[in-house]
Amino acid sequence: PPRLVAADWRAIGALVALIPILAVSLVANNQGFNVYLIWARANADLIIAGVRIPVTWLLSMGSINGVVALAMVIAFWRRMARRAIAPHEITKITIGCALYTAAFGALTIAAWLAERSGAKVPVLALAAIDFARKLGMSESRLLALSFAAPPATPSPIS
């Protein structure tokens, strides 16, 4: 096997440095997901066009947001690559983690403002915050997983 050069070791170091960042964001996601529906039942205004939606629909909304966000992230970086202005993958992961963290910060601020005013957090605000979170997750998780995947083998058909 070929020996690792200095650039390889720098890349490995950067990936190792990302492990705690990704771990912390995963813990935040899992813990947030554990209590989100309980919190939303008590603190979210779940009325859309005069109809109260079940709190569990927030999970469906999150799934839709995730699919749309993933498609948007892929399309965006493909376009940037065609223009030759896409940053390194580690930078993309960092951008995703920052967006993801900012979305949780926005949820915290929305909850704090609602509590101070005695109002509930509008479901459309929750949808926007969830979409930002899904953009960040698509950005960081997709790329992080691609680093762990083995390289593609040539197709026997081609």
URGIJO-V820841 format. One record per residue. N is the residue number from 1. RES is the residue in one letter. SS is DSSP state (alpha for helix, beta for strand, coil for the rest). PHI is phi in degrees with one decimal (none if undefined). BURIAL is I if it has 24 or more other ideal C-beta (glycine too) atoms within 12 Angstrom, else O. Layout:
((N:RES:SS:PHI:BURIAL) (N:RES:SS:PHI:BURIAL))
//
This chain:
((1:P:coil:none:O) (2:P:coil:-68.3:O) (3:R:coil:-82.1:O) (4:L:coil:-75.7:O) (5:V:coil:-102.3:O) (6:A:alpha:-56.2:O) (7:A:alpha:-64.0:O) (8:D:alpha:-63.7:O) (9:W:alpha:-65.3:O) (10:R:alpha:-63.9:O) (11:A:alpha:-64.3:O) (12:I:alpha:-62.6:O) (13:G:alpha:-60.7:O) (14:A:alpha:-64.8:O) (15:L:alpha:-65.6:I) (16:V:alpha:-64.1:O) (17:A:alpha:-65.6:O) (18:L:alpha:-76.1:I) (19:I:alpha:-55.6:O) (20:P:alpha:-65.8:O) (21:I:alpha:-64.9:I) (22:L:alpha:-66.3:I) (23:A:alpha:-63.3:O) (24:V:alpha:-63.2:O) (25:S:alpha:-68.2:I) (26:L:alpha:-67.9:O) (27:V:alpha:-62.7:O) (28:A:alpha:-60.7:I) (29:N:alpha:-61.7:I) (30:N:alpha:-66.0:O) (31:Q:alpha:-68.9:O) (32:G:alpha:-61.7:I) (33:F:alpha:-66.1:O) (34:N:alpha:-61.4:O) (35:V:alpha:-111.2:O) (36:Y:alpha:-59.0:I) (37:L:alpha:-66.7:O) (38:I:alpha:-63.5:O) (39:W:alpha:-63.3:I) (40:A:alpha:-63.9:I) (41:R:alpha:-56.6:O) (42:A:alpha:-92.5:O) (43:N:alpha:-123.1:I) (44:A:beta:-108.8:I) (45:D:beta:-85.8:I) (46:L:coil:-93.7:I) (47:I:beta:-102.2:O) (48:I:beta:-123.6:O) (49:A:coil:52.2:O) (50:G:coil:80.6:O) (51:V:beta:-114.5:O) (52:R:beta:-80.8:O) (53:I:coil:-90.5:O) (54:P:coil:-65.5:O) (55:V:coil:-60.3:I) (56:T:coil:-66.6:O) (57:W:alpha:-64.9:I) (58:L:alpha:-60.8:I) (59:L:alpha:-67.9:O) (60:S:alpha:-64.6:O) (61:M:alpha:-59.5:I) (62:G:alpha:-63.6:I) (63:S:alpha:-65.9:O) (64:I:alpha:-62.2:O) (65:N:alpha:-57.4:I) (66:G:alpha:-63.5:I) (67:V:alpha:-65.2:O) (68:V:alpha:-65.4:O) (69:A:alpha:-63.0:I) (70:L:alpha:-61.4:I) (71:A:alpha:-61.3:O) (72:M:alpha:-66.8:O) (73:V:alpha:-62.8:I) (74:I:alpha:-61.5:O) (75:A:alpha:-63.0:O) (76:F:alpha:-61.8:O) (77:W:alpha:-72.5:I) (78:R:alpha:-64.1:O) (79:R:alpha:-63.8:O) (80:M:alpha:-64.4:O) (81:A:alpha:-65.2:O) (82:R:alpha:-62.3:O) (83:R:coil:-86.9:O) (84:A:coil:62.1:O) (85:I:coil:-126.2:O) (86:A:coil:-76.9:O) (87:P:coil:-75.5:O) (88:H:coil:-63.1:O) (89:E:alpha:-59.1:I) (90:I:alpha:-65.5:I) (91:T:alpha:-65.5:O) (92:K:alpha:-62.9:I) (93:I:alpha:-62.4:I) (94:T:alpha:-63.2:I) (95:I:alpha:-60.5:I) (96:G:alpha:-61.1:I) (97:C:alpha:-63.7:I) (98:A:alpha:-65.6:O) (99:L:alpha:-64.9:I) (100:Y:alpha:-60.6:I) (101:T:alpha:-65.3:I) (102:A:alpha:-62.8:O) (103:A:alpha:-64.4:I) (104:F:alpha:-65.3:I) (105:G:alpha:-62.7:O) (106:A:alpha:-64.0:I) (107:L:alpha:-64.3:I) (108:T:alpha:-62.2:O) (109:I:alpha:-65.5:O) (110:A:alpha:-60.8:I) (111:A:alpha:-65.4:I) (112:W:alpha:-65.4:O) (113:L:alpha:-63.7:O) (114:A:alpha:-64.4:O) (115:E:alpha:-64.3:O) (116:R:alpha:-64.5:O) (117:S:alpha:-90.3:O) (118:G:coil:82.6:O) (119:A:coil:-91.2:O) (120:K:coil:-109.7:I) (121:V:beta:-74.3:I) (122:P:beta:-63.2:O) (123:V:alpha:-62.3:I) (124:L:alpha:-68.1:O) (125:A:alpha:-65.8:I) (126:L:alpha:-62.7:I) (127:A:alpha:-63.9:I) (128:A:alpha:-65.5:O) (129:I:alpha:-64.5:I) (130:D:alpha:-63.4:I) (131:F:alpha:-63.7:I) (132:A:alpha:-62.0:I) (133:R:alpha:-63.9:I) (134:K:alpha:-67.4:I) (135:L:alpha:-60.6:I) (136:G:alpha:-63.5:I) (137:M:alpha:-64.7:I) (138:S:alpha:-61.2:I) (139:E:alpha:-65.1:I) (140:S:alpha:-81.2:I) (141:R:alpha:-70.7:I) (142:L:alpha:-58.5:I) (143:L:alpha:-70.5:I) (144:A:alpha:-62.2:I) (145:L:alpha:-66.4:O) (146:S:alpha:-66.2:O) (147:F:alpha:-69.1:I) (148:A:alpha:-84.5:O) (149:A:coil:-77.0:O) (150:P:coil:-70.0:O) (151:P:coil:-63.6:O) (152:A:coil:-66.8:O) (153:T:coil:-93.3:O) (154:P:coil:-61.1:O) (155:S:coil:-72.9:O) (156:P:coil:-70.2:O) (157:I:coil:-81.1:O) (158:S:coil:-81.6:O))
//
